Every structure is written in C-alpha cells, then in structure tokens.
Amino acid sequence: MFYRLPRGQGLVEYALIILLVGVVVIVLVALFGTAVGNMFSTVITNF
C-alpha cells in the first residue's frame, strides 16, 4: 500500500554522469596534454 518515490535516484544518476565526464577529461588530458602544450608553444614562438 505504501509507495515510495525515488527521490535520490536522479541525483545519483547525475553524479555518475559527472564522474564519467571527469574521468574522460582526465584520460584525454593525460594522453594529449603534452602534444597540445607543444602546439601552443610552437604557435606562440612563431607569432
């Protein structure tokens, strides 16, 4: 007879999405960070 509303479910889903995006950003920075830094250094040097 008692129906419980899933109030915290949406918050947990948003937290998992934010966590996944954060992990992806960290991995991309770890993989391409030095290459992007070198590219900016080259552009600044030639400017």
N, C-alpha and C positions, 0 to 999 in steps of 0.2 A: 504494500500500500504506500510505502514511503518512496518517493522518487527523489534521488539526489542529482542536483545539477552539477555538471562537470565544470566548475568554475576555474580550477587551476590548469586545466588541460591546455587551453590556448596559450597561457603564459609559458608552459613547459615547451610547447612546440616552437614558439618564438625564440626561446632561449637556445634550443637545439639548432635552429636555423642560424642564429647569430654565431654560435660556436662553430658551426660548419664553415661559415663565411670567414671567420677569423683564422681557422686552420688553413683554408685555401690561400688566404692572403699571406700567411707566414711561409707556406711552402713556396709560393711564387716569388716572394722577396728573397728567400734563401737560394732559389735556383737562378733568378735573373738579376739579382741585386748588383753584383759586380759588373755585369755587362751593361746595365743601364747607367751605372755610375761612370763607367769608362766612356760611354756615348756622350753623356753630359759634359765630361771633362774635355773630350775632343771638340765638341761644339763651342764651349767657352774659350778654348785655346785658339780656335780658328776664327772666332768672332772678333 
